């Protein structure tokens, strides 16, 4: 008895690619395809980007801050000297401030990381940059020779006087025993206005330095930078991390992160960041393990949304 060929041998013997084409034939213009695909689409992309792109806001620097809000700059410099700024009390990885880090129960990843980027705000943001000037201010010697308690008193008194002065104007601060603090903050303001402070804060001794951490921290300690964010609706009380400057929407995939910051208990918790991250990790794990979780994996069958989407298909079954 002859055996019929197996399906595998039939596939090998049937040369589909070698069959003559008996269907419809038409001309194909490769040059026209290339023109449409590159030039026409390119012009559309450029044109639509020019019309609908988000605003290109200029970068914020210490120089622009000193020029736009000198009083805020001086007040921030005084807080850096006195160790009362946000960075000074941030905790790891910048310093070892007690009870400053966020935690989830006993789990404290910020403390586990340790102080990896040590920052002394008085030295790193004020004293050391002023030492790079061709003629450092004589007030540096007075500051260095004083005790820590005396330095703290000088900066506390000057910060209080600045807060009470009209518009926080250093020129309208009443006379008092502020030590070298006014001279130091004034010299730092002049350095920033001249555009020299940005480079001094980022000077790591390397020919190319892309670490802007000191500049960003110094900017964040003042009110000028947060006020710019508030004016652009970027503070988190509206669209938060999924909004760009102006009215242009940003990364829509971040909406869930932003949403959690608007509801309790995240909204008022001092550990909001780690709570949001932990929640997103749990939700991501649930999504990843969905095919293996009894009950959850049956939801698509119990809630047949797919039948509504592909109703034409299921109507003929």
N, C-alpha and C positions, 0 to 999 in steps of 0.2 A: 504494500500500500504506500502510495506517495504521500508524504507529509507536506502540508501547506507551510510556506515560509513563516517564520516567527515574526512578530511585530518589529523586533529590533532589526532583523535582516532586511525587512521591507523598508525601514527608515534609511538604512545605509544604501540600499540600491536605488531609492527614489531620489534623483538629483533635482530637487525643486529649483535650485539656482540655475540649472542648465536648461530649464524649460523655456521655450519661446513665449514672449509676452503677446497675448491675444486681446488685451484690453485696449482702452482708449489711449491715444498718444497725443501729446501736445508739446509745443516748444517751451523750453525753460531758459529764461534770460538770467544768467548768473550775475551779470553786471547790474541789472536792474535790482536784483535781490540785495546785492552788496550796497547799492546806493540807498535803498530804503532802510536797510538794517543799520547802516553806519551814519550816513549824513542826515537823513530825515529824522531818525530817532534821536540822534545827537542834538540836532537843533531843537527838537521838542523838549528834551531833558534840560538843556541850557535855558530855554525860554520859560518853561514852567518853574524852574528853580529860581529864576530872577523874579518871577511874579509872586510865587507862593512860599519862598524859603523863609526861615525864621530870621529875625534881626541879628545882625553881626555887631554885638555890643563890644566896645573897646575894652581891653584888659584893664583890670584894676591893679595899680601898683602903689607902693609906699609913697612915691612921688606925687601921684594923682590924689592920694588921700591927704597928704600934707598940704597940698594946694587947695583942695576943696573944703576940708574940715580941719584946720590947724588946731583948734581948741580941743577937738576930740583926740587928735594925735597926741597932744601934750598930756592930756588926762590919761590916755592909755600908756604912754611911756612912764608916767609916774606910777601907775599900778604895776607895771613890769618891774620897776625898781623896788617897789615895796613888797613884791611877791603876793599881790592880791588879785592878779588877773586870772582869767579863766584857765590859761595855760599853766600858770604857776600852781594851781590846785587841781589839775586834771587827773593826776595819778599816772600809772603806767600807760604807755611806755616812756613817758617824759620825766616823771618824777615819782617819788614814793609817798605821795600824800595819802594819809590813812583814810579809809572808808570813802574814797573818791570814785572807785570803779563800780561799774554795773555788775550785778551777779544774778544768777538764777538759783535760788536756794544756796546750797553749799558750793555750787559750781561757779567759779569766778575766772573765766579765761583771761581777762585783762590782767589779773594778778599773776596768773600762771606764766604769762609772757615775760613779766619782769620789766625792769627799766632798761630798754634796749636803745633808746634815743635820748640820753640824758640832756635835759635843758634846764639851765639856770637862767630864768628870764632876765634878771638884773644884769648878769654878766654877758649872756649871749645876745640879748636884744638891745642893750644900751651901752654898757661899759666897753665891751670888746670892739663894737663898731666905732665908738668914739676914739679908741686908741689907734685906729687906722688913719685918722686924719693927719695931714702934714704937721699941723700944730694942735695936738690934743688940748682940750680945755683944762686949765689948772684945777678946776673943780674936781677932776678925777682923783687927784691926790688927797683932797679933803675927804671924799667919799670912801676911798680905800682905807684911810687911817681911822675911820670911825668904827665903833662897835656895831654889831648887828642890831642891838636894841636902839641905838641912836639913829641908825639908818631907817629903821621901821618907823620911828617917831617923826623924823623929817618927812618921809613920804606920806604918812597918814595925815599929818597936819596940812601938807601942801594939797593933797587930794581933796580934803574937806574944804579948803579955801577955794580951790578951783570949782568945786560943785556949787559953792555959794556965790561965786562971782557971776555977774550978769553975762549970760550966754556962755559961761565957762571960759571966758576970755582970760588968758594968762596975764595980759597987760592990765587987767582990772582987779587982780588979786590984791587984797590989802597986805600991808607989810606984816611980816612975821618971821619966826625962827624956822625957816625951811631948809637951812643948811645949803648944800650945793645942788639940791634937787632942781630948782628953777634953771640954774645954769646948765645942768646936764640935759634936761628935757628940751631946753631952748636950743642947745647945740645939736641935739639929735633931730629936732625939727628942721634946722637949717641944713643938716646933712641930707635929710629926706627930700626937702624942697629942691636941692641941687641935683637930685637923682643919684646920689652916691650910696644911700643906705641899702637899696635893693641888692646891689652887688656885694656890699660888705656882709650882709646877713647870709648870702649864699656862697661866700668864699670858703671853699673846703680845701683849698690847696691843690685842686685838680684842674687841668686845663679846660675840661668841659664838665660842667655841673648842671644836672637836671633836677636836683633836689630843692624844691621850693618850700619845703616844710616850714622852716623858720619864718619866711615871709607870710605864708598863709596863716600860721598861728598868730603872728603879731597882728595881722589884719583882722582876724576873727575876734581878738580880744577887745577891739574898739567897737563903736556903734556905727561907724560909717559904712562898713561892709555889710553888716546885717540890715541896715536901713536900705541899701541898694537892693538886697534880696527881697525885702518886704515890698518895695515899690514895684518889683517885677513879679510879685505873687509867687515867690519861691520859698516861702518860710515853712510850708508844710500844712498850713491851716486851710488851704484850698486844694490845689492840684499837687503841691509838694514836689516830690522827686520826678513826677511824670509831666512837669510843665517846663517849657522853655521860656526865655524872655519874651515879653510882650504877650500877645494872645495866642501864640502858636503852641499847639499841643506837642508834647514830647513823647517819651517812651511809654506807649500805652501798656506794655507788658508789665510795667511797674505799678499798675494801679492798685493791686492788692496790698503791696507794701505800704503805699500811701494811705489806703483806706484804714488799715489797722491803727495807724497813728491818730485817727480821728475818733475812735471809739474807746470806751472803757473796757477793761482796766488799763489798756496800753496808754491812753491819752494822758492820764495823770500819774503814771508810775515813774519813779526815778530810774527804773530799769527797763524803760520802754524799748530801747534798741535791742537788747538781748532777748526780750520777750517776743518782739516781732520776728527776729531771726529764728528763734526756736519754733515759733508757730509755723513759719514758712517751711522749715525743715520737716516738721511733722506732716504738713499738707503735701509736700513734695514726695515724702516717703509713701503716703497713702496713695498718691497718684501712680507712683512707680510700682507699688505692690498690688495695685487694684485687681489684676487678673488672678491673684493668689489669695485674696481675702474673701472667705465665704460671706455671703450676704451682700457685700458691696459689689462683687463681680456679677451678681444677678440683677442689679438695678437696671441695666439697659433692657433686659427682657421684661421686667416688671413696669418700667416706665418707657414704653416704646416710642420714644421721640423719633427714632430713625424711621419708623413706619410713616410718620407724617412727612419727613423730609423726602423719602423715596416712595411717596404714595402711589405714583404711577406704576412702579415696579410691583408693589405688593397688591395692587388692584387686579393684576392679571395672573396672580398665583392661585 
